[in-house]
């Protein structure tokens, strides 16, 4: 089940809670049973908005819950699982989770104290690479010692998630060959603007943990 996407897991979990078969839910939603089964196993299912509405109705829930909605509110507002399990992740497991890239938070010190900011990132040979602006306060802190980089994922519907923390030295990528590789990695900041400084974090320590329910 490790390659199953969040939507597929929510559908399967909700169907199990209701004690319904794939055939019953598919009939309710006006879908072919084999299509519903493939959706539950797919790492990235593609549904039209109308299909999502029909599926939510068939599962007696809402589109927001089924799709992991509530994006305008902080995560973690749902009731915790009554049987949670907190498992440590080894370095290999941590790297596997963050390897697709995405959004993480870089933590560093500046005159007002420690701060953390979100950045889009990619992973190159086990290192974290992101882009920032030339005047960013972060650049002034790179010579002050190690910094940290945190990535997490939360599944509101299932009350599950994971968190990975990188700690190590960071440097501005100035070598032309290294910079070219970083550029080809396709780091694209959502914030836009003039963010043509590439920073690489070389982790000395990688730790993580996963919350799941039994």
N, C-alpha and C positions, 0 to 999 in steps of 0.2 A: 504493500500500500504506500510505500515511500514516494513513488512517482505520481501518486494521485493528486490532482489539483484541489485547491480549497473548496471550490464549488462542488466538485464531485463528492468530496468527503462530507460536506454539509448535507447534500441530497441523500447520500447513503445513511448518514447518521439519523437524519429526520425520518426517513422511511423506516428504519429499524425501531425508532422510538414509537412510531404509530403501529408497528407490527404489520406493515403492508408489504406485499410482494412487488417485484418490479413490474409484473403484468398489471396489477391493480393500479399502481401509480401511473403507468404509461397510459392505461385506458382513461383514467381521470383527466390526464393532461393532453389527451389526443395525440399521443406519440406511439411509435413502434417500440415494443419492449426491448428489442436489441439495441435501439438507439439510446434508450435510457441507461441500459447496462454499460454501454461504451462511454456515456457521459460520466458515469460514476467512477470509471477507471481512467479517464483521460487526464493528463497533466495540465491541459489548457483547453477545456471545452469551450466551444463557440456557440452561444445561444442568441437568438433574436430576442428583442425586448418582449414581444408577445409570447414567445415560448417560455421565457422566464416567468412571466405572469401566470401562465397556465400551470407551470410546474409548482410554483409557490402555492397556488390555490389547491392543487392536488395534494400537496403535503400539509395543507392547513396551516400555512405560515405566511409570512410576508416576503416580498421581493427584497426588502432591505436586509432581513435576517438571512435569507438564503444566499444573497450575494455579498454578505459581509459589509453591509452598509453602515451608515452613521459616520461617514468620512469627515464630517464637519465637527465631530465631537471627539474628545480624547478617548483612546481605546481603553479597554478594561473595565467597562461599566456593568458588564453582565455579572450574574451571580457565579462565584467560583464553583468548580466541580467539588462534589462531596468526597471524591476519591482521587485526589491529585497525586502525581508522582513527579518528583524533581530529579532529573538525571543529569549528571555531568557529561560533557561532550569532550572527546579527545581532539587533538589538533586536526587530525584527518577529517573527523566529522564536522568540525567548525569550518574548515576550508571548503568542504563540499557544499555547505549551506550558503556560503557567501559567494561562491565562484561565479554565479550568473551576474553579479554586480547589482546595482540598484541605488538605494539611498541609505546612508549611514550618518553617524554623528562623530565629528572629530572634536576631541576635548583637549584643551590646552590652556596655558596661563597667559593672562595679559594684566596690565596694571591694576585693573579693578578686581582681579581674582580669576579663579577658574571659570571657563565658559565652554559651552558645547554648541556647535552649529551643524545643521544638516547639509550634506553635500552628496551629489551624485558621484558614484565611484565605479571602477572596474578593478579586477584582480589580475595582476601580471606576475606569473611565476611565484605565486604566494604572497606578493606584496600588494598593498592597496594604493591605487593611483586616483587622484582627483584633480580638478581644476579650480583655481581661485583667482581673485583679482590681484593685480600687482600691488595695490595698497593695503591689502588685507592685513589685519592685526596678527593673523596667524603666522605670516611670514617672519615677523619680528621675534616670534617665540621659538622658532625651529632650533636655534642654537642654545636654548636654555635647558635642554634635556629632553627626555622621552615624552612622547605624547601618546594619547590613546584614541582608538577608533572603535565605535560600537555599532553593531548592526543587529536588528531584531525583527521578529515577525510575530504577529498576534492574530490568532483566529478567534474572533469574538463568539461565533456560533458554537464552537466546540470548547471554549475556555482552555485553549492550548496555545503554545508558542515556544519560541526559542530566542536566545540572546547570545551573541558572540562578541568578545572583546579582544582587540589587538592592542598590544603595547610595544612601543619601540621607537627607533629614531626615524626622523623624517628629513627629507632634503628636497630642495627645488631641483627639478630635472633640467640640467643645463647641457649635458652631452647631446650633440645633434642626433646620434644614432638612437640613444635611449629615448629622446624626445619624440623621434619619428615613430617608434614602436608605441609609445603612449598615445600619440595622436591617432594611430591606426586602430587603437583599442576602442575608439568611439565614445569617449567620455563626453556626455552632452549635458551640461548643467541646466536644470529647469529654470533657474533664476535668470538665465541669459546674461546679456551685458558683456563687458570686456573682461573675460576670465581666461586669459591665455597663459597663465602660469600653471605648470603641471607640478604637482607635489607627489612624492612617493614615500610611503611609510613602509619601512623594513621591520617587520615585527620580531621582537626577541621572545615574546610570549603570546600565545593564543589560547584563550580559554572560552568556555561556553557552557550553557546548560539549557535543557529542554524541559518544559512543563507539559505533561500529558495527563490524560485521565484514564484510570484503569477500568 
